[in-house]
Amino acid sequence: MGITEAALVLEDGRIFRGESFGRVGASLGEVVFSTGMTGYQETLTDPSYHRQIVVATAPQIGNTGWNDEDDESTRIWAAGYAVRDPAPRPSNWRSRRPLDEELARQGVVGIAGIDTRTVTRHLRRSGSLRGGVFSGAALASDDDMIAAVSESAGMTGAYLAADVTTVEPYVIPAEGRKRCTVAALDLGMKASIPRMMATRGMEVHVLPSSSTVEDVLMTGADGVFLSNGPGDPATADTQVALVRQVLERNIPLFGICLGHQILGRALGRATYKLPYGHRGLNIPVIDASSGAVSITAQNHGFAVEGEPREEFVTDFGRAQVSHHCANDGAVEGLRLWDGPAFSVQFHPEAAAGPHDAAPLFDQFSRLMEEAH
């Protein structure tokens, strides 16, 4: 078979030409880069990447193939995938099929053979851009492809939680002795998160993103969890209202990623779009209380306004910026001192990635125990 030509087209007119990787066709989305050297299966199946074309900064992708154990959801959510050197064949005892075969099977349009380092440097200078991957018969004139990209939807103002949330509630039982019950609001939750809570004796009731405080209370929850997810937190007014009702009832609450941003809004903070976001498995975060640095997994394009170690007053008492990014000072955590609520911008389940932050699930467990 011959090589099928492909192009990654950015809204500013920059075009990177390579060959098709996955399904042949066209796909549009926000072009972002991820610095993880491994864990591409977890990345692609993370619902937080909904409507995004992911550029892998690691030069060779696909070495471990695709297995049936590491999916973070029921499907690939990334709109497209761009790599430099795809592995010619996978080599891992758990591999069931090559990465490009899985991309094609799930209808994901990708591109290989481009200089992903140059793409990444361009995005770091210009910020994340709308883009498209075009291959085969979908390839058109440069002007036509740029026009298609320019007419596509951006991420600012996008409400996407409804696209990725569970339709019906479901329960993940605690492993061993049940210690507490958690109502987890699914905004695009990775599958490893409730598993991490279940191993700590938490019975997790996963609820749709549109759930009300009555839905939460009906679970008999000892605590509320706000998951990760895609989209602009400025659009999550329904979830912000729910969080305020939870805080008024003094129910322990823990949020990560989009959940962290929603807690920030509930505490009166604004959110904003980062130039090119934090995505990868190697991002250093500083804990304000101890000064300890954790290496974290992250995937977000928005952030909560604030300064490192800043203390501020909310409708629910005193609060503090509990963590910040060592690279750019962005807010990475919040703590409500006068109530049982905290959040982090990074991923303590870290699938795949470092496990420095895993004890945060234990902190959530202790918060619920202390509330009794």
C-alpha positions as CSV (number, residue, x, y, z in Angstrom):
1,M,0.0,0.0,0.0
2,G,1.2,3.5,-0.8
3,I,1.6,6.4,1.7
4,T,-1.6,8.5,2.1
5,E,-0.6,12.2,2.4
6,A,-1.9,14.2,5.3
7,A,-1.7,17.8,6.6
8,L,-2.0,19.4,10.1
9,V,-3.5,22.9,9.4
10,L,-3.5,25.7,12.0
11,E,-5.8,28.7,12.0
12,D,-2.9,31.1,11.6
13,G,-2.1,29.5,8.2
14,R,0.8,27.3,9.3
15,I,0.7,23.8,7.7
16,F,2.6,20.7,8.6
17,R,2.6,17.9,6.0
18,G,3.0,14.2,6.7
19,E,1.2,11.0,6.2
20,S,-2.0,9.5,7.5
21,F,-2.0,7.8,10.9
22,G,-5.3,6.1,11.8
23,R,-8.5,6.9,9.9
24,V,-8.2,8.7,6.6
25,G,-10.5,11.8,6.5
26,A,-10.7,15.2,8.3
27,S,-11.1,16.2,11.9
28,L,-11.2,19.6,13.6
29,G,-10.4,20.7,17.1
30,E,-8.1,22.8,19.3
31,V,-4.5,21.8,18.7
32,V,-2.6,21.2,22.0
33,F,0.6,19.4,23.0
34,S,1.2,16.8,25.7
35,T,4.7,16.3,27.1
36,G,4.1,12.7,28.4
37,M,6.7,10.3,27.2
38,T,4.3,7.4,27.8
39,G,0.7,6.9,28.6
40,Y,-0.7,7.7,25.2
41,Q,-3.6,5.3,25.7
42,E,-4.7,7.0,28.9
43,T,-4.3,10.4,27.2
44,L,-6.4,9.5,24.1
45,T,-9.2,8.0,26.2
46,D,-9.3,10.8,28.7
47,P,-12.6,12.7,28.2
48,S,-10.9,16.0,29.0
49,Y,-9.3,15.8,25.5
50,H,-12.8,16.0,23.9
51,R,-12.6,18.2,20.8
52,Q,-8.8,18.6,20.9
53,I,-6.1,17.4,18.5
54,V,-3.2,16.2,20.6
55,V,0.4,16.6,19.5
56,A,2.7,14.2,21.2
57,T,6.1,15.8,22.0
58,A,7.8,12.5,22.6
59,P,9.4,11.6,19.2
60,Q,8.3,7.9,19.0
61,I,4.8,6.8,19.9
62,G,3.2,3.4,19.7
63,N,5.9,1.2,21.2
64,T,3.6,-0.5,23.6
65,G,0.6,-0.8,21.2
66,W,-2.9,-0.8,22.5
67,N,-4.2,-3.0,25.3
68,D,-7.6,-3.8,26.8
69,E,-6.9,-2.6,30.4
70,D,-5.7,1.0,30.3
71,D,-8.6,2.9,28.8
72,E,-9.8,5.8,30.9
73,S,-13.3,5.7,29.3
74,T,-15.3,3.7,26.8
75,R,-13.7,5.4,23.8
76,I,-11.1,7.7,22.4
77,W,-12.2,11.3,23.0
78,A,-9.3,13.1,21.3
79,A,-10.4,14.6,18.0
80,G,-7.1,13.8,16.4
81,Y,-3.5,12.7,17.0
82,A,-0.2,14.0,15.7
83,V,3.0,12.1,16.1
84,R,6.5,12.2,14.7
85,D,7.8,8.6,14.4
86,P,5.1,5.9,14.9
87,A,6.6,2.6,16.0
88,P,6.6,0.1,13.1
89,R,5.3,-2.6,15.4
90,P,4.3,-2.8,19.1
91,S,6.4,-4.7,21.6
92,N,4.6,-5.3,24.9
93,W,3.2,-8.4,26.5
94,R,-0.2,-6.7,27.1
95,S,-0.5,-5.3,23.6
96,R,-3.5,-6.5,21.6
97,R,-3.1,-4.4,18.4
98,P,-1.1,-1.5,17.0
99,L,-2.0,2.1,17.9
100,D,-2.8,3.1,14.3
101,E,-5.1,0.2,14.0
102,E,-7.0,1.3,17.1
103,L,-7.2,4.9,15.9
104,A,-8.6,3.7,12.6
105,R,-11.1,1.3,14.3
106,Q,-12.4,4.2,16.4
107,G,-12.5,6.7,13.5
108,V,-9.8,9.0,14.8
109,V,-8.0,10.9,12.1
110,G,-4.2,11.3,12.8
111,I,-1.0,12.4,11.1
112,A,2.5,11.0,11.4
113,G,5.9,12.1,10.1
114,I,5.7,15.8,11.1
115,D,8.2,17.7,13.3
116,T,6.2,17.7,16.5
117,R,9.0,19.7,18.2
118,T,8.5,22.5,15.7
119,V,4.7,22.3,16.2
120,T,5.1,22.5,20.0
121,R,7.5,25.5,19.8
122,H,5.0,27.2,17.5
123,L,2.1,26.6,20.0
124,R,4.2,27.8,22.9
125,R,4.8,31.1,21.1
126,S,1.3,31.6,19.6
127,G,-0.9,29.8,22.2
128,S,-3.2,26.9,21.5
129,L,-4.9,27.2,18.1
130,R,-7.8,25.8,16.3
131,G,-6.7,23.3,13.7
132,G,-7.5,20.4,11.6
133,V,-6.0,17.1,10.3
134,F,-6.8,16.4,6.7
135,S,-5.8,13.3,4.7
136,G,-6.7,11.4,1.6
137,A,-9.7,12.7,-0.3
138,A,-10.2,15.3,2.5
139,L,-7.1,17.1,1.5
140,A,-8.0,20.3,-0.3
141,S,-6.3,23.6,-1.3
142,D,-4.5,25.4,1.5
143,D,-7.0,28.2,1.5
144,D,-10.0,25.8,1.7
145,M,-8.4,23.9,4.7
146,I,-7.5,27.1,6.5
147,A,-11.1,28.3,5.9
148,A,-12.6,25.1,7.4
149,V,-10.4,25.5,10.5
150,S,-11.2,29.2,10.9
151,E,-15.0,28.4,10.8
152,S,-14.7,25.7,13.5
153,A,-15.6,26.2,17.1
154,G,-13.1,27.4,19.7
155,M,-12.7,26.2,23.3
156,T,-13.5,29.5,25.0
157,G,-17.1,29.5,25.9
158,A,-17.5,25.8,25.1
159,Y,-19.7,23.8,27.5
160,L,-18.7,20.2,26.9
161,A,-19.4,18.3,30.2
162,A,-22.8,17.2,28.9
163,D,-21.1,15.5,25.9
164,V,-18.9,13.3,28.1
165,T,-20.8,12.6,31.3
166,T,-22.6,9.4,32.2
167,V,-26.2,9.3,31.2
168,E,-27.4,7.2,34.2
169,P,-26.0,7.1,37.8
170,Y,-24.0,4.0,38.7
171,V,-22.1,2.7,41.8
172,I,-18.6,1.5,42.1
173,P,-18.4,-0.6,45.4
174,A,-15.8,-0.1,48.0
175,E,-13.0,-2.7,48.0
176,G,-12.9,-4.5,51.4
177,R,-14.6,-2.7,54.3
178,K,-16.8,0.2,53.3
179,R,-15.6,3.3,55.1
180,C,-17.7,6.1,53.5
181,T,-19.9,7.0,50.6
182,V,-18.9,9.5,47.9
183,A,-21.2,11.3,45.4
184,A,-18.9,11.9,42.3
185,L,-20.1,14.4,39.8
186,D,-19.0,13.1,36.4
187,L,-17.8,16.0,34.2
188,G,-15.7,13.7,32.1
189,M,-14.2,11.5,34.8
190,K,-11.3,9.2,34.1
191,A,-12.1,5.6,35.1
192,S,-9.0,5.3,37.4
193,I,-10.3,8.0,39.7
194,P,-13.2,6.1,41.3
195,R,-11.0,3.0,41.3
196,M,-8.5,4.9,43.4
197,M,-11.3,5.9,45.8
198,A,-12.7,2.4,46.0
199,T,-9.4,0.9,47.0
200,R,-9.6,3.3,50.0
201,G,-12.9,1.9,51.2
202,M,-15.1,4.5,49.4
203,E,-18.4,3.5,47.8
204,V,-18.6,5.8,44.8
205,H,-21.9,6.9,43.4
206,V,-21.2,8.4,40.0
207,L,-23.7,11.0,39.0
208,P,-24.5,12.9,35.7
209,S,-23.1,16.4,35.4
210,S,-26.7,17.8,35.5
211,S,-27.4,16.3,39.0
212,T,-29.0,18.5,41.7
213,V,-28.2,18.8,45.4
214,E,-31.2,16.6,46.0
215,D,-29.6,13.9,43.8
216,V,-26.4,14.2,45.8
217,L,-28.2,13.9,49.2
218,M,-30.2,10.9,48.0
219,T,-27.0,8.9,47.8
220,G,-26.3,9.4,51.5
221,A,-23.0,10.8,50.6
222,D,-20.4,11.6,53.3
223,G,-18.5,13.6,50.7
224,V,-18.8,15.1,47.2
225,F,-16.2,14.7,44.5
226,L,-16.0,17.0,41.4
227,S,-14.2,15.3,38.5
228,N,-12.0,16.4,35.6
229,G,-13.6,17.2,32.3
230,P,-13.4,19.3,29.1
231,G,-14.5,22.8,28.2
232,D,-14.6,26.3,29.6
233,P,-15.3,26.4,33.4
234,A,-17.0,29.8,32.9
235,T,-19.9,27.9,31.3
236,A,-20.4,25.6,34.3
237,D,-23.0,27.8,36.1
238,T,-25.2,24.8,37.0
239,Q,-22.3,23.0,38.7
240,V,-21.1,26.1,40.4
241,A,-24.6,26.5,42.0
242,L,-24.6,22.9,43.1
243,V,-21.2,23.3,44.8
244,R,-22.4,26.4,46.6
245,Q,-25.3,24.4,48.0
246,V,-22.9,21.6,49.1
247,L,-20.6,24.2,50.8
248,E,-23.6,25.7,52.6
249,R,-24.4,22.2,54.0
250,N,-20.8,21.8,55.1
251,I,-20.4,18.5,53.2
252,P,-16.7,17.6,52.6
253,L,-15.8,18.3,49.0
254,F,-12.8,17.5,46.8
255,G,-12.4,18.6,43.2
256,I,-9.7,18.0,40.6
257,C,-9.0,19.7,37.2
258,L,-12.4,21.1,36.0
259,G,-13.8,20.3,39.4
260,H,-11.1,22.5,40.9
261,Q,-12.0,25.4,38.6
262,I,-15.7,25.0,39.5
263,L,-14.8,25.1,43.2
264,G,-12.8,28.3,42.5
265,R,-15.8,29.9,40.8
266,A,-18.0,28.9,43.7
267,L,-15.6,30.6,46.1
268,G,-15.8,33.8,44.0
269,R,-12.7,33.5,41.8
270,A,-12.7,34.1,38.1
271,T,-11.2,31.7,35.6
272,Y,-9.2,32.4,32.4
273,K,-7.7,30.6,29.4
274,L,-4.0,29.7,29.7
275,P,-1.9,30.5,26.6
276,Y,-1.1,26.8,25.8
277,G,-2.2,25.0,29.0
278,H,-0.5,22.3,31.1
279,R,-0.6,18.8,29.6
280,G,1.8,16.0,30.5
281,L,3.2,13.9,33.3
282,N,6.1,16.0,34.5
283,I,4.8,19.3,35.8
284,P,6.2,20.5,39.2
285,V,3.7,21.8,41.8
286,I,4.6,23.6,45.1
287,D,2.6,23.0,48.3
288,A,2.2,26.3,50.1
289,S,2.0,24.8,53.5
290,S,5.1,22.6,53.3
291,G,7.1,23.9,50.4
292,A,7.2,20.4,49.0
293,V,7.4,19.9,45.3
294,S,5.3,17.2,43.6
295,I,5.8,16.1,40.0
296,T,2.3,15.8,38.7
297,A,0.1,14.7,35.7
298,Q,-2.0,17.5,34.2
299,N,-4.4,18.2,31.4
300,H,-6.0,21.6,31.4
301,G,-6.3,24.8,29.3
302,F,-8.0,27.0,31.8
303,A,-7.0,28.1,35.3
304,V,-8.3,29.9,38.4
305,E,-7.2,33.5,39.0
306,G,-4.9,34.0,42.0
307,E,-1.4,34.3,43.2
308,P,0.9,31.7,44.9
309,R,0.0,31.3,48.6
310,E,-2.7,34.1,48.4
311,E,-5.3,34.1,51.2
312,F,-8.7,35.5,50.5
313,V,-12.2,35.7,52.0
314,T,-15.2,33.9,50.4
315,D,-18.9,33.6,51.2
316,F,-18.0,30.5,53.1
317,G,-15.0,31.8,55.2
318,R,-11.3,32.1,54.7
319,A,-9.5,30.3,51.8
320,Q,-6.0,30.0,50.4
321,V,-4.2,29.2,47.2
322,S,-2.8,25.9,48.5
323,H,-0.6,24.9,45.5
324,H,0.9,26.7,42.5
325,C,2.9,25.7,39.4
326,A,6.6,26.0,39.7
327,N,6.9,26.8,36.0
328,D,4.5,29.8,35.7
329,G,2.9,30.4,39.1
330,A,-0.5,29.3,38.0
331,V,-3.0,28.3,40.7
332,E,-2.8,24.6,41.2
333,G,-4.9,24.1,44.4
334,L,-7.4,25.8,46.7
335,R,-8.2,25.1,50.4
336,L,-11.2,26.5,52.3
337,W,-9.9,26.9,55.8
338,D,-13.4,27.5,57.4
339,G,-15.0,24.6,55.7
340,P,-14.2,21.0,54.6
341,A,-13.4,21.7,50.9
342,F,-10.2,21.6,48.8
343,S,-9.2,21.1,45.2
344,V,-6.2,20.6,43.0
345,Q,-5.7,21.4,39.3
346,F,-3.6,18.3,38.7
347,H,-4.4,14.6,38.6
348,P,-3.7,12.6,41.8
349,E,-4.8,9.4,40.1
350,A,-1.9,10.0,37.6
351,A,-2.8,7.4,35.0
352,A,-0.3,7.3,33.5
353,G,2.1,9.4,35.4
354,P,3.9,10.1,38.7
355,H,2.1,9.1,41.9
356,D,3.4,11.9,44.1
357,A,-0.1,13.3,44.6
358,A,-2.0,10.0,45.3
359,P,-2.2,10.8,49.1
360,L,-4.7,13.5,48.3
361,F,-7.3,10.7,48.2
362,D,-6.3,9.8,51.7
363,Q,-6.7,13.5,52.7
364,F,-10.3,13.4,51.3
365,S,-11.0,10.3,53.3
366,R,-9.7,11.9,56.5
367,L,-11.8,15.0,55.8
368,M,-15.0,12.8,55.6
369,E,-14.0,10.9,58.8
370,E,-13.5,14.2,60.7
371,A,-16.9,15.4,59.6
372,H,-18.7,12.6,61.4
